[in-house]
């Protein structure tokens, strides 16, 4: 798995703690030996730099444009690692 950082956002927790949210795309190489074919599978992740906390959901789509759109949506709404899986589930069920 590779990671590609898309953006970093500064936020403040309810108790005033300053946090840096790092939004990234995960990239996994999928291969099929029988058909001599390969593709990339994309996912998303969020990390909190100061806490070392990180969550990711891999293998969401094969389309880079979709995952870039999802990552943008997550970052613009300041989604955190704790709520990442719920946000991805909602996005998939749209």
Secondary structure, 3 states (H helix, E strand, C coil): CEEEEEEEEEEECCCCCEEEEEEEEEEEEEEECCCCEEEEEEEEEEEECCCCEEEEEEEEECCHHHHHHHHHHHHHCCCCHHHHHHHHHHHHCC
